Amino acid sequence: METQHTSSRQSLSVALVGTWELLTREDYTRGGERRIDPGLGAKPIALIYFDSRGHFAAQFMKRDRGSEAGSDPVTAPPNNSRARGGYDAYFGTYVVEDAAGTVTTRQLGALSPENVGQLFVRNMSVEGDNLTIRLETATPSGEPIQRTLRWKRVG
């Protein structure tokens, strides 16, 4: 597992609190080939929010949402939620493991009913006003991928 870094002045649990706007969301195979998530596209619009009491909410939308509304996979790949109609939204609680650089979220509510109650563990790091989230998941066909999401603080 790679070492996670946070601002030299703040732990991840402190630096994570705020509202974040998605800059990039990229999926790569083990061989370095880029894959585009068909549910959200290459450049989705998204916001994620972490409050100081352990609650979070996230919303993702495909930029050209109307173009492929019926192409959602029936189930979500491992370690991932499922977008519906080019949109994904969920909220719940989170716990930070500062030493490990991980955040575990529990989805209390979600657009896709099968995601309610699920736990997800993410590697996260904050450098200044930039948040990076890394996770291993798979394409809808089951091909393993590494997903990296980069965010900027907006609140």
C-alpha positions, 0 to 999 in steps of 0.5 A: 500500500502506498504511503498517504500524505496530508498537509504537513499541518493537518491530519487527514481527518481534519484536512478532509472536512469541506466541500470538494468539486471533481477535477478529474476521474480516471480509470486505468488497467494494470497495463496502463490503458485508460478505460472510460466508465460508461455510466458517468463518462470521461469527465463527470461533474461531481461534488462531495462533502465531508462534515466535521461530525462524520457525515458525507454526501456525494453526487456525480453526473455524466456531462452529456447525460441524455445521450445514453440514459439506458446503458447502465450496468445491472450491478455495480462493479466491486468496491463501487456504487452504481450510476443510474441514467448518468447520475449517482448520488449517495450519503452516509457516515465516514470514519478516517484512519489517519495513520493508514490514510484511509476513509471508510464510508457507510452509505445510509442512502443511495440512488441505487437501492443495492448500495444502501448499507454498503461500506467502502474503503478509500485511500485519500490524501489532502495537499492544500486544497487538493483531495486525491481519492484512489481505489481499486474497482472493475469495469462493468465487464469485470476488468480490474482498474485503478480509479483516481479522483482529483478534487479541489476544495470549494468550501 
